[in-house]
């Protein structure tokens, strides 16, 4: 029965990927990259690996991380956005190994991208992915964005870097390694209009927004794709306050939430995607 189910799931996923809308470089290329991950030997999945996405090469620290990031970014189209010009200015906060940066460059080859990543192990992979793919107009900063410059303790998850955070340990089953990382104010890097801010910093979004509001730089950002970490590191429920910051600043937004049925009424941690855009700049319906 499990073999039949596995075959059914494979066919279902294959069909879904080959029908992906707005796929870059193509749905077929995404499928072949996904297939490389599916067929990767289990014995080597804790080792560094490389896959090909059309003419793009993606290097990663291990299979688990790349499988998660690839499915989130390229299969899930989490950062698909319609921008008004060919050379948008995009800020990628929490760039990790660079999957989102690569995604943006595939969709907008002339984009100028500023990418922040504090984890030194991810940063080296990020730099490698930018260099081996010959990406132009991409600036990398090895630092975490916060409300004030300085340093902080960053909790690195060695087995699965997307759970690393300056706020605390997201996975109690995994031991984290504390390291000191540099903190910078995002507002210091915003000297022009930002077409898109991608923000995925594992609970640090409050710090960044405190800086953007205090500096007045929030007004210079047209669109945002924010992964909000609801109830991360606290029992306090304050998401409505975060959304009110957006509302008061003149943004409208859409929310994306996935939660298993059995967890819906447990009051537990959730990742919530917030897609915010300035009023008057919304995509037009077809």
C-alpha positions as CSV (number, residue, x, y, z in Angstrom):
1,X,0.0,0.0,0.0
2,X,2.8,2.4,0.9
3,X,4.5,1.8,-2.5
4,X,1.2,2.5,-4.3
5,X,0.7,5.7,-2.3
6,X,4.3,6.8,-3.0
7,X,3.9,6.2,-6.7
8,X,0.6,8.2,-6.6
9,X,2.2,11.1,-4.7
10,X,5.1,11.2,-7.2
11,X,2.8,11.3,-10.2
12,X,0.7,14.0,-8.5
13,X,3.7,16.2,-7.6
14,X,5.2,15.7,-11.1
15,X,2.0,16.9,-12.7
16,X,1.7,19.9,-10.4
17,X,5.3,21.0,-11.1
18,X,5.1,20.6,-14.8
19,X,2.0,22.8,-14.7
20,X,3.6,25.6,-12.6
21,X,2.6,29.1,-13.7
22,X,5.2,31.7,-14.3
23,X,8.0,29.1,-13.9
24,X,11.6,30.3,-14.5
25,X,13.7,29.1,-16.2
26,X,10.8,26.7,-17.1
27,X,8.5,24.2,-15.4
28,X,10.5,21.4,-17.1
29,X,13.8,22.7,-15.6
30,X,12.2,23.0,-12.1
31,X,10.9,19.4,-12.5
32,X,14.3,18.1,-13.4
33,X,15.9,19.8,-10.4
34,X,13.2,18.4,-8.2
35,X,13.9,15.0,-9.6
36,X,17.6,15.3,-8.8
37,X,16.6,15.9,-5.2
38,X,14.1,13.0,-5.1
39,X,16.7,10.6,-6.5
40,X,19.6,11.8,-4.3
41,X,21.2,8.9,-2.3
42,X,20.0,8.8,1.3
43,X,23.4,7.8,2.5
44,X,24.9,11.2,1.3
45,X,22.1,13.5,2.4
46,X,24.1,15.0,5.3
47,X,26.9,16.0,2.9
48,X,27.2,19.2,0.7
49,X,25.5,18.8,-2.7
50,X,24.8,20.5,-5.9
51,X,21.8,20.4,-8.3
52,X,21.2,22.0,-11.7
53,X,18.2,24.2,-12.4
54,X,18.5,24.8,-16.2
55,X,21.7,26.8,-16.5
56,X,21.6,27.7,-12.9
57,X,23.7,25.8,-10.3
58,X,22.6,25.6,-6.7
59,X,25.0,24.6,-4.0
60,X,23.8,23.6,-0.5
61,X,25.2,22.4,2.9
62,X,23.0,19.3,2.9
63,X,20.0,17.7,1.2
64,X,17.4,18.5,3.9
65,X,18.0,22.2,3.7
66,X,18.1,22.3,-0.1
67,X,15.0,20.1,-0.4
68,X,13.1,22.5,1.9
69,X,14.3,25.7,0.4
70,X,13.8,24.5,-3.2
71,X,10.3,23.4,-2.6
72,X,9.4,26.6,-0.8
73,X,10.9,29.0,-3.3
74,X,10.9,27.3,-6.7
75,X,8.0,24.8,-6.4
76,X,5.9,26.8,-4.0
77,X,6.5,30.2,-5.8
78,X,6.5,31.8,-2.4
79,X,8.2,34.9,-3.7
80,X,6.4,35.3,-7.0
81,X,5.7,39.0,-7.5
82,X,4.8,41.3,-10.3
83,X,7.1,44.3,-10.2
84,X,6.7,47.4,-12.4
85,X,10.1,47.6,-14.0
86,X,12.8,45.4,-15.4
87,X,15.5,46.5,-13.0
88,X,13.8,46.5,-9.6
89,X,15.7,47.1,-6.3
90,X,15.1,44.1,-4.1
91,X,16.2,43.6,-0.5
92,X,16.6,40.0,0.7
93,X,16.8,39.8,4.5
94,X,17.5,36.3,5.6
95,X,19.0,35.2,2.3
96,X,20.3,31.8,3.7
97,X,22.1,30.0,0.8
98,X,20.5,32.3,-1.8
99,X,17.6,30.4,-3.3
100,X,15.3,33.5,-3.2
101,X,18.1,35.7,-4.6
102,X,18.5,33.2,-7.5
103,X,14.7,33.1,-7.9
104,X,14.5,36.9,-8.2
105,X,17.4,37.0,-10.7
106,X,15.7,34.4,-12.8
107,X,12.5,36.4,-12.9
108,X,14.2,39.8,-13.1
109,X,17.8,39.4,-14.6
110,X,18.4,43.1,-14.4
111,X,17.4,43.4,-10.7
112,X,19.7,45.0,-8.2
113,X,19.6,42.9,-5.0
114,X,20.9,43.6,-1.5
115,X,21.1,40.4,0.5
116,X,21.7,40.0,4.2
117,X,22.6,36.7,5.9
118,X,24.3,36.4,9.4
119,X,25.0,32.7,9.5
120,X,28.6,32.3,8.3
121,X,28.1,28.8,7.0
122,X,25.1,29.9,4.9
123,X,26.8,33.1,3.9
124,X,29.6,31.1,2.2
125,X,27.1,29.1,0.2
126,X,25.3,32.3,-0.6
127,X,28.5,33.8,-1.9
128,X,29.3,30.7,-3.8
129,X,25.9,30.5,-5.5
130,X,26.1,34.2,-6.5
131,X,29.6,33.8,-7.9
132,X,29.3,30.5,-9.8
133,X,26.1,31.7,-11.5
134,X,27.8,35.0,-12.5
135,X,25.1,37.2,-10.9
136,X,25.6,40.9,-11.4
137,X,24.4,43.8,-9.2
138,X,24.1,41.6,-6.1
139,X,25.5,42.9,-2.9
140,X,26.0,40.6,0.0
141,X,26.2,41.6,3.7
142,X,27.2,39.1,6.4
143,X,25.0,40.5,9.2
144,X,21.6,40.3,10.8
145,X,19.2,43.2,10.5
146,X,18.0,44.7,13.8
147,X,16.9,48.0,15.4
148,X,20.4,49.1,16.3
149,X,24.0,48.2,15.2
150,X,26.2,46.0,17.3
151,X,26.5,42.2,17.9
152,X,24.3,39.5,19.2
153,X,24.2,35.8,19.9
154,X,22.9,33.8,16.9
155,X,21.6,30.3,17.5
156,X,22.8,28.2,14.6
157,X,21.0,24.9,13.8
158,X,23.8,22.8,12.3
159,X,21.5,20.3,10.7
160,X,18.9,22.6,9.3
161,X,19.9,26.3,9.0
162,X,16.4,27.7,8.2
163,X,15.6,27.2,11.9
164,X,18.6,29.3,13.0
165,X,17.7,32.5,14.8
166,X,18.9,35.4,16.9
167,X,15.7,35.1,19.0
168,X,16.2,31.5,20.3
169,X,16.1,27.9,19.5
170,X,13.1,27.0,17.2
171,X,13.6,23.3,17.4
172,X,13.9,21.8,20.9
173,X,14.9,18.4,19.4
174,X,18.0,19.9,17.8
175,X,20.9,21.5,19.7
176,X,21.9,24.9,18.5
177,X,25.4,26.3,18.4
178,X,25.7,29.9,19.7
179,X,27.9,32.3,17.7
180,X,28.3,36.0,17.7
181,X,27.1,37.9,14.6
182,X,27.1,41.5,13.5
183,X,23.9,43.6,13.7
184,X,23.1,46.4,11.2
185,X,20.2,48.7,10.8
186,X,18.3,48.0,7.5
187,X,17.3,51.6,7.3
188,X,20.9,52.7,6.8
189,X,20.9,50.7,3.4
190,X,17.7,52.3,2.2
191,X,18.6,55.4,0.2
192,X,16.1,54.9,-2.6
193,X,12.7,53.4,-3.3
194,X,12.6,49.7,-2.7
195,X,10.5,47.7,-5.1
196,X,10.4,44.6,-2.8
197,X,11.5,43.7,0.7
198,X,11.7,40.0,1.3
199,X,11.9,39.4,5.1
200,X,12.5,36.0,6.6
201,X,14.5,36.4,9.8
202,X,13.1,33.9,12.2
203,X,11.4,36.2,14.7
204,X,13.6,39.3,14.1
205,X,10.9,41.0,12.1
206,X,9.8,43.2,15.1
207,X,13.3,44.5,15.4
208,X,13.5,45.4,11.7
209,X,10.1,47.1,11.8
210,X,11.1,49.1,14.9
211,X,14.0,50.5,12.9
212,X,12.0,51.1,9.7
213,X,9.3,53.0,11.5
214,X,11.6,55.1,13.7
215,X,13.8,56.0,10.7
216,X,10.8,56.8,8.4
217,X,12.2,54.4,5.8
218,X,9.1,52.1,5.8
219,X,7.6,54.7,3.4
220,X,10.3,53.9,0.9
221,X,9.2,50.3,0.5
222,X,6.5,49.5,-2.1
223,X,6.0,45.8,-1.5
224,X,6.9,43.3,1.1
225,X,6.9,39.5,1.4
226,X,7.3,38.9,5.1
227,X,7.4,35.5,6.9
228,X,5.9,36.5,10.3
229,X,6.7,34.1,13.1
230,X,3.6,34.1,15.2
231,X,4.2,33.1,18.9
232,X,7.9,32.4,18.3
233,X,9.7,32.5,21.7
234,X,6.7,33.9,23.5
235,X,3.1,33.1,24.6
236,X,2.1,36.7,23.9
237,X,-0.2,37.1,20.9
238,X,0.7,40.3,19.1
239,X,0.2,39.7,15.4
240,X,-2.6,42.2,15.2
241,X,-0.2,44.9,16.4
242,X,2.2,44.0,13.6
243,X,-0.5,44.2,11.0
244,X,-1.7,47.5,12.4
245,X,1.8,48.9,11.7
246,X,1.3,48.1,8.1
247,X,-2.3,49.4,8.0
248,X,-1.2,52.7,9.7
249,X,1.6,53.1,7.2
250,X,-0.8,52.8,4.2
251,X,-0.4,49.2,3.2
252,X,-2.9,46.5,2.3
253,X,-2.0,42.9,2.6
254,X,-2.9,39.2,2.0
255,X,-2.1,36.4,4.5
256,X,-1.0,32.9,3.7
257,X,-1.3,30.3,6.5
258,X,-0.8,26.6,6.5
259,X,-1.5,24.6,9.7
260,X,-2.4,21.0,10.2
261,X,-6.0,20.4,11.3
262,X,-5.1,18.9,14.7
263,X,-3.1,22.1,15.6
264,X,-5.7,24.7,14.6
265,X,-7.0,25.3,18.2
266,X,-3.8,24.6,20.1
267,X,-2.4,28.2,20.2
268,X,0.9,27.1,18.9
269,X,3.7,28.7,16.8
270,X,2.9,29.4,13.2
271,X,4.7,30.8,10.1
272,X,2.4,33.3,8.5
273,X,3.2,34.8,5.1
274,X,2.3,38.5,4.8
275,X,2.2,40.0,1.3
276,X,1.9,43.7,1.8
277,X,1.7,46.4,-0.9
278,X,1.1,50.2,-0.7
279,X,-2.5,51.2,-1.3
280,X,-2.9,52.3,-4.9
281,X,-0.1,49.9,-6.1
282,X,-2.1,46.7,-5.9
283,X,-1.9,44.2,-8.9
284,X,-4.9,44.7,-11.2
285,X,-7.2,41.7,-11.7
286,X,-7.4,40.3,-15.1
